[in-house]
Amino acid sequence: MKKILMVASEAEPFAKVGGLGEAVSALSTELLRQGCDVRIILPRYYSVDLVRENLKKYPSPLGVPLGTHEEWTGVYEGRLPGCAVPVYFLEHEGYYGRDGIYGPRGGEGFADNVARFALLCRGAFQLCRMIGWIPDIIHSHDWPAALCNVYLKTLENHTEFSKTAAVFTLHNAGYQGVYHKDDMNAIGLSWEHFYSSGFEFYNKINLLKAGIKNADMLTTVSPGYAREILTPEKGNGMDGLLRERGKCFSGILNGIDYSLWDPSQDPFLPYHFSEKTLDEKEKLKNRLRSEVSLPANQDAPLIGMIGRIVEQKGYGVLLSYSRGDLAAICRELGVQIIILGTGDAAYEQELARLAWKLPNLKVILQFNTQLAHLIEAGCDFFLMPSIFEPCGLNQLYSLRYGAIPIVSNTGGLADTVEDYNEQTGKGTGIIIDTVTAENIYNAIKRATDLFRNNKTAIRTLREQGMKKRFSWKKSAGEYLAAYEKAIALRDKQTPEE
C-alpha cells in the first residue's frame, strides 16, 4: 500500500480557486479507491469553517522550524466529503487568518506569500512526525507547494524522510511564485541554496523553478500541455529546465468524477436527463434563463462560460474592442451568454458594464456551485477561448452535460475535444484554431448556424460528447506508475554528506 501525502494550496470543497482544487481532491479519492493510504495537508484559511466542515482540533500545537526561528500552528483534521481521505489543516492566524488564498480578490498576491507557503511545506514534514506517519511519496502541487521538494533534498535528506520520493505536478506553469530574493530568509535555508537549489531567476526567487529542479518526477495535467511547455513560446521561461528533466517529465490528463457530474442524477439540478432523454435538457434551459433573468427565445442559442476571469481564459481578447469581440458577438449573432466567475478587477468591471448595456449578456461575479451545474446542464454551448489551457475541466463537464464545447486548440482542450466534421458527422465540439476575436466570433457563428439550420448535427454532437469518458481511474493508474518511478529514482540516490 502506497502512502501518499498531497501538499497543496487548494482542495475542494475546503479551498478552491480553479481546477487545482478539484484535481487534488478527485485524484486523492481515486487513489484511495485503488488501495493507497492518501492524505492531504492544506492551510486553514479564514474561509474554512470549523463547524461546517466538522474539523477536529489536535490538543497540542505544531512547531515548525524555519531557519533561525520557529512558528507555531494549530492542527485540525477532517475528511473529504463522502470518503475516508484525511485532510489536515495548519492554522496560523498571522498567515492564513485573512480573506483570500493567494491575495485579496481582484488584487495582487499577498506580500508574505513565500513565508505563508514555506510554513505549509515545512509544516507538512512536522505534521507527519506528529502523527507518526512517513509517506512513500510527497506529491506537491504548483508553486505554493514547491518547497516540499527542496526541503526533501536538503533539510530532510538524512532524516526519516530519506526514502520519501518527491512528485511535483505543474497545474499551470504560468504561475511561478516569483518574489524578491530577500524572501530567502523566510524559507529557512541558507543563502548558498539561492543558486544550488535552483531558486535564482533573474536575481529573484522562483519557487516553481526550485520545485522542478528538486523533484524526482514531474508531471503536468495533459499530454498536450506537456509538449507545449517544452517550447520557448509556451514554457514561460521553464522550457529549458523541463527539457533537461525530460526523462522524468510526463503529461497525465486530468479526469472528472462522474458520480458528481452526472446529469441523470445531479442533486443540483431540478430535472435530469441523459443522452437518451435530451428533450429534458430544454426544461433546464428554461429554468436557467429564469434564474438569471434572460428572456425566453427559442431561436437564441444559450452559451455558458464558467471560471476565472483572467487573461489566460481569453478575456483580454474578448474585451479587446476589436472586430468580433464580445460586444459584437452579443449584438450581431443573436446569442445569449451567461458568464459565472471572478478574477481580474478590470475585466470584472468591463463585463459588468457590458452586461448593463446588453440584455442578452448576464455576468454573475461569484462562485456558485449550484448555478455552475445548472449552466452546464442548461446551455447549448460552452465557450473556452483560452490562450493556453493546461487541462481544463469545464469542457469535460460540458461534454457530459450536452453543452457543446467551443474551445481553443491548445493543451488539454485539444486533447479532449474533437472538431466537428460536417462530412463524416464525427466530432464532439468546435475548435478555434488561433485565439483572436475574429476567430472566436467565427467559431460561435459556425455553432449558431448549426443550431438554427441543422438540429440533427446538434443532437449528434451532444450524444457523441455525452458518451465520452475521461475518468480519474485511468489517470490515477498513470500517477501510480509515476510514483513507482520516483521511488526507484530516489532509491538510487545517496544522501549527500
C-alpha positions in Angstrom: 0.0 0.0 0.0 1.5 3.3 -1.1 1.5 6.1 1.4 1.0 9.4 -0.3 0.9 12.9 1.1 -0.7 15.6 -1.1 0.6 19.0 -0.3 -1.5 21.8 -1.9 -2.9 25.3 -1.5 -6.4 24.1 -2.7 -8.6 21.1 -2.3 -12.3 21.1 -3.0 -14.6 21.8 -1.1 -12.4 23.5 1.5 -10.5 25.9 -0.7 -10.8 26.3 -4.4 -9.9 29.0 -7.0 -9.7 26.8 -10.1 -9.0 23.3 -11.4 -6.2 22.6 -9.0 -8.6 22.3 -6.1 -10.8 19.9 -8.0 -7.9 17.8 -9.2 -6.3 17.3 -5.8 -9.5 16.1 -4.2 -10.6 13.9 -7.1 -7.2 12.3 -7.6 -6.9 11.6 -3.8 -10.3 10.0 -3.8 -9.5 7.7 -6.7 -6.1 6.7 -5.2 -7.9 5.7 -2.1 -10.2 3.5 -4.2 -7.2 1.9 -5.7 -5.8 0.9 -2.3 -3.5 3.8 -1.4 -3.2 5.5 2.0 -3.5 9.0 0.8 -3.8 12.2 2.9 -4.0 15.9 2.2 -2.5 18.9 4.0 -3.8 22.5 3.5 -3.6 25.8 5.2 -6.7 26.5 7.4 -7.7 29.7 5.5 -10.1 32.1 7.1 -12.8 30.8 4.8 -12.6 27.2 6.1 -15.5 27.0 8.5 -14.5 24.8 11.5 -18.2 23.9 12.4 -19.5 23.4 8.8 -16.5 21.3 7.8 -16.7 19.3 11.1 -13.0 19.7 11.8 -11.4 18.3 15.0 -8.6 20.1 16.6 -5.5 18.4 17.9 -4.8 19.2 21.5 -1.1 20.2 21.0 0.2 22.9 18.7 2.7 22.0 16.0 6.2 23.7 16.0 7.5 24.4 12.5 11.2 25.4 12.3 12.0 28.0 9.7 15.7 28.9 9.8 16.5 30.9 12.9 13.0 30.9 14.3 10.0 28.6 14.9 6.4 29.2 14.0 3.6 27.5 15.9 0.4 26.3 14.3 -2.8 24.7 15.3 -3.7 21.4 13.6 -7.2 20.3 12.6 -8.3 17.2 10.9 -11.3 16.5 8.7 -12.3 14.2 5.8 -13.0 14.8 2.1 -16.8 14.6 1.8 -18.1 11.2 1.0 -14.8 9.3 1.5 -12.2 8.5 4.1 -9.3 10.6 2.8 -8.0 12.6 5.8 -7.4 16.3 5.3 -5.1 18.1 7.8 -5.2 21.9 8.2 -2.5 24.1 9.6 -3.9 27.1 11.5 -1.8 30.3 11.8 -3.8 33.5 12.3 -1.0 35.7 11.1 -0.5 33.9 7.8 -3.9 32.3 7.0 -6.5 34.4 9.0 -7.4 36.6 6.1 -9.7 36.7 3.1 -8.2 35.2 0.0 -5.9 32.2 -0.8 -3.2 33.9 -2.8 -4.2 37.5 -2.5 -7.2 39.7 -2.0 -10.0 39.4 -4.6 -9.0 41.3 -7.7 -5.6 42.3 -6.3 -2.0 41.3 -6.3 -0.7 38.3 -4.3 0.0 38.8 -0.6 3.4 40.2 0.1 4.3 37.5 2.5 3.3 34.5 0.3 6.8 33.0 0.5 6.5 32.8 4.3 2.9 31.6 4.2 3.7 28.7 1.9 7.1 27.9 3.4 5.1 27.3 6.6 2.8 24.9 4.8 5.6 22.9 3.2 7.9 22.7 6.2 4.8 22.0 8.3 4.0 19.0 6.2 7.1 17.2 7.4 6.4 18.2 11.0 2.8 17.0 10.8 4.0 13.6 9.6 6.2 13.3 12.6 3.4 14.4 14.9 1.0 11.6 13.6 3.8 9.0 13.2 3.2 8.5 9.5 6.0 8.8 7.0 4.8 8.8 3.3 6.4 7.0 0.5 5.6 9.9 -1.8 5.1 13.6 -1.2 3.0 14.8 -4.1 3.2 18.6 -4.2 1.1 20.8 -6.5 2.2 24.0 -8.2 4.4 26.7 -6.8 2.8 27.1 -3.3 3.9 23.5 -2.5 7.2 23.5 -4.5 9.3 24.0 -1.4 8.5 20.4 -0.3 10.8 19.2 -3.0 13.6 21.4 -1.8 13.3 20.6 1.8 13.2 16.9 1.0 16.6 17.2 -0.8 18.2 19.4 1.8 16.9 19.6 5.4 15.2 16.2 5.3 17.8 14.3 3.3 19.2 12.5 6.3 16.0 12.1 8.4 13.2 9.5 8.4 12.2 11.0 5.0 15.4 9.9 3.3 13.5 7.3 1.3 10.5 9.5 0.6 10.2 10.5 -3.1 9.1 13.8 -4.5 6.5 14.1 -7.3 5.6 17.5 -8.4 2.6 18.4 -10.6 2.5 21.6 -12.6 -1.1 22.6 -13.0 -0.2 25.9 -14.6 3.4 26.9 -15.4 2.3 30.4 -16.0 2.0 30.9 -12.2 5.5 30.5 -10.7 5.8 32.2 -7.3 8.4 34.8 -8.3 9.4 37.1 -5.3 12.2 39.3 -4.1 15.4 37.5 -3.3 15.3 38.7 0.3 12.5 36.3 0.8 15.1 33.6 1.0 15.2 34.4 4.7 11.5 33.3 5.1 12.3 29.9 3.5 14.6 28.9 6.3 17.5 27.9 4.1 21.0 29.4 3.9 21.9 31.7 1.0 24.0 29.1 -0.7 20.7 27.5 -1.7 19.7 30.5 -3.7 21.8 29.1 -6.6 22.4 25.4 -5.6 18.7 24.6 -5.1 17.5 26.4 -8.2 15.8 29.4 -6.7 17.6 32.1 -8.7 15.6 33.6 -11.5 16.8 37.0 -12.9 18.0 37.9 -9.4 14.7 36.9 -7.8 13.3 33.8 -6.2 11.3 31.5 -8.4 9.6 28.8 -6.3 8.3 26.8 -9.3 11.8 26.6 -10.8 13.2 25.2 -7.5 10.4 22.7 -7.3 11.1 21.5 -10.8 14.8 21.2 -10.2 14.4 19.1 -7.0 11.5 16.8 -7.8 12.2 13.1 -8.5 9.3 13.0 -11.0 7.5 15.8 -12.7 4.0 15.7 -14.2 1.6 18.1 -15.7 -2.1 17.8 -16.4 -2.4 16.8 -20.1 -0.1 15.4 -22.7 -0.7 18.4 -25.0 0.3 20.9 -22.3 3.4 18.8 -21.6 4.5 19.1 -25.2 3.7 22.9 -25.3 5.6 23.9 -22.2 8.8 22.3 -23.6 8.8 25.1 -26.2 10.1 28.7 -25.6 6.8 30.1 -26.9 4.7 28.5 -24.1 7.2 27.4 -21.5 7.1 30.7 -19.5 10.9 30.5 -19.1 10.8 27.0 -17.7 11.2 25.2 -21.1 15.0 24.7 -20.8 14.9 23.2 -17.4 11.9 21.0 -18.3 13.8 19.8 -21.4 16.8 18.9 -19.1 14.5 16.9 -16.9 12.6 15.4 -19.9 13.1 11.7 -18.9 11.3 12.5 -15.6 8.5 14.6 -17.1 5.2 13.4 -18.4 1.6 14.7 -19.1 -1.2 12.9 -17.3 -4.7 14.0 -18.3 -7.0 15.1 -15.5 -10.2 13.3 -15.2 -13.6 14.1 -13.7 -15.7 12.3 -11.1 -18.7 11.0 -13.0 -20.5 10.3 -9.7 -20.5 14.0 -9.1 -21.0 15.1 -12.7 -23.9 13.0 -14.0 -26.9 14.8 -15.5 -29.1 11.8 -14.9 -28.8 12.1 -11.1 -27.2 15.5 -10.3 -28.6 16.8 -7.0 -28.0 20.4 -8.1 -30.5 20.0 -11.0 -34.3 20.3 -10.7 -34.7 18.0 -13.7 -32.5 15.2 -15.0 -31.6 13.8 -18.5 -29.2 11.6 -20.4 -28.1 11.2 -24.0 -31.3 9.2 -24.5 -33.6 11.8 -23.0 -32.1 15.0 -24.3 -35.5 16.7 -24.7 -35.5 17.1 -20.9 -32.5 19.4 -21.3 -34.8 22.1 -22.7 -36.6 22.3 -19.3 -33.2 23.1 -17.7 -32.5 25.7 -20.3 -35.8 27.4 -19.5 -35.0 27.2 -15.8 -31.6 28.6 -16.3 -33.0 31.6 -18.2 -35.4 32.2 -15.5 -32.7 32.0 -12.8 -30.6 34.7 -14.5 -33.4 36.8 -15.9 -32.9 36.1 -19.6 -36.0 36.3 -21.8 -37.2 33.1 -23.4 -36.1 33.0 -27.0 -36.0 29.6 -28.8 -34.0 31.0 -31.7 -31.2 32.2 -29.4 -28.5 29.7 -28.6 -27.5 29.8 -24.9 -23.7 30.0 -24.3 -22.1 29.5 -20.9 -18.7 30.5 -19.5 -17.5 29.5 -16.0 -14.2 30.1 -14.4 -11.5 32.6 -13.6 -12.0 35.9 -15.4 -8.3 36.4 -16.4 -6.2 37.0 -19.5 -5.4 33.3 -19.8 -9.0 32.4 -20.3 -9.3 34.7 -23.3 -10.9 37.7 -21.7 -8.2 40.1 -22.9 -9.2 39.1 -26.5 -13.0 39.0 -25.8 -12.8 42.5 -24.3 -10.3 43.9 -26.9 -12.6 46.4 -28.7 -11.6 44.7 -32.0 -13.5 43.1 -34.8 -15.5 40.2 -33.4 -15.2 41.0 -29.7 -17.7 40.0 -27.0 -19.9 43.1 -27.7 -20.0 42.2 -31.4 -20.9 38.6 -30.6 -23.8 39.7 -28.4 -25.1 42.3 -30.8 -24.7 40.5 -34.1 -25.1 36.7 -33.6 -28.4 36.6 -31.7 -27.0 34.6 -28.9 -27.5 34.7 -25.1 -24.4 34.4 -22.9 -24.0 33.7 -19.2 -20.6 34.3 -17.5 -20.0 33.0 -14.0 -16.8 33.6 -12.1 -14.4 36.1 -10.6 -10.9 37.3 -11.4 -9.1 40.4 -12.7 -10.9 43.6 -11.4 -10.6 45.5 -14.6 -12.2 42.6 -16.6 -14.9 42.2 -14.0 -15.7 45.9 -14.3 -15.8 45.8 -18.1 -18.0 42.8 -18.1 -20.4 44.4 -15.7 -20.5 47.5 -17.9 -21.3 45.4 -21.0 -24.0 43.4 -19.1 -25.7 46.6 -18.2 -25.8 47.7 -21.8 -26.5 44.3 -23.4 -29.8 42.5 -22.4 -28.5 39.1 -23.8 -25.4 39.1 -21.6 -25.6 38.1 -18.0 -22.5 38.3 -15.7 -22.5 36.8 -12.2 -19.3 37.7 -10.4 -19.2 35.0 -7.8 -18.5 31.3 -7.1 -21.8 29.4 -7.1 -21.6 25.6 -7.4 -25.3 25.0 -7.9 -25.5 27.6 -10.7 -22.4 26.2 -12.3 -24.1 22.8 -12.6 -27.2 24.4 -14.0 -25.2 26.4 -16.6 -23.5 23.2 -17.8 -26.9 21.4 -18.0 -28.9 24.3 -19.5 -26.6 25.8 -22.1 -26.5 24.8 -25.7 -22.8 25.6 -26.0 -19.9 26.2 -23.6 -17.2 28.7 -24.6 -13.5 28.3 -23.6 -11.3 30.6 -25.8 -8.2 30.0 -23.6 -4.8 31.5 -24.7 -3.4 28.3 -23.1 -5.1 25.6 -21.0 -3.0 23.0 -19.1 -6.0 20.7 -19.0 -9.3 22.4 -18.4 -12.2 20.7 -16.6 -15.2 22.6 -17.8 -15.0 21.3 -21.3 -15.2 17.8 -19.8 -18.3 18.7 -17.7 -19.8 20.3 -20.8 -19.3 17.1 -22.9 -21.1 15.1 -20.2 -23.9 17.6 -19.9 -24.6 18.1 -23.6 -23.3 21.6 -23.8 -21.2 21.5 -27.0 -17.8 23.0 -26.2 -16.3 25.8 -28.3 -12.7 25.7 -27.4 -9.2 26.9 -28.5 -6.8 24.5 -30.0 -4.4 24.2 -27.1 -3.3 21.9 -24.2 -5.9 19.8 -22.6 -8.7 21.3 -24.7 -7.1 19.9 -27.9 -6.6 16.5 -26.1 -10.3 16.2 -25.2 -12.4 17.9 -27.8 -12.6 16.8 -31.4 -13.6 19.3 -34.0 -17.0 18.6 -35.7 -16.6 17.3 -39.3 -19.8 18.0 -41.3 -18.9 15.4 -44.0 -18.4 12.5 -41.6 -20.5 13.6 -38.7 -17.7 12.8 -36.3 -16.6 15.2 -33.5 -17.6 16.5 -30.1 -17.2 20.3 -30.4 -16.0 23.2 -32.3 -12.3 24.2 -32.3 -10.9 27.8 -32.5 -7.6 27.4 -34.3 -5.9 30.6 -33.2 -7.3 32.8 -30.4 -8.3 36.1 -32.0 -11.6 38.0 -31.5 -12.5 37.4 -35.2 -11.8 33.6 -34.9 -13.9 33.3 -31.7 -16.7 35.2 -33.5 -16.5 32.9 -36.5 -16.5 29.8 -34.3 -19.6 31.0 -32.5 -21.2 31.8 -35.8 -20.5 28.3 -37.0 -22.1 27.0 -33.9 -25.2 29.2 -34.2 -25.6 28.3 -37.8 -25.7 24.6 -36.9 -28.1 25.3 -34.1 -30.5 27.1 -36.3 -30.2 25.0 -39.5 -29.1 21.5 -38.6 -30.8 20.1 -35.5 -29.6 16.6 -36.4 -26.0 17.7 -36.2 -26.5 19.4 -32.9 -28.1 16.3 -31.4 -25.3 14.1 -32.8 -22.7 16.4 -31.3 -24.4 16.2 -27.9 -24.8 12.5 -27.9 -21.2 11.8 -29.0 -19.9 14.2 -26.4 -22.0 12.7 -23.6 -20.7 9.2 -24.3 -17.1 10.3 -23.8 -15.4 9.3 -20.6 -12.3 10.9 -19.0 -12.3 9.2 -15.6 -9.8 9.5 -12.8 -9.4 5.7 -12.7 -7.0 5.8 -15.8 -5.3 8.9 -14.6 -4.7 7.5 -11.1 -3.1 4.4 -12.7 -0.6 6.7 -14.5 0.2 8.5 -11.3 0.8 5.2 -9.6 3.3 4.4 -12.3 5.0 7.8 -11.8 5.2 7.2 -8.1 6.9 3.8 -8.7 9.4 5.5 -11.0 10.0 8.3 -8.4 10.7 5.8 -5.7 13.1 3.9 -7.9 15.0 7.1 -8.7 15.1 8.1 -5.0 16.4 4.7 -4.0 19.4 5.2 -6.4 20.4 8.4 -4.8 22.9 8.6 -2.0 22.2 11.4 0.5 25.0 14.0 0.4 27.2 14.0 3.5 
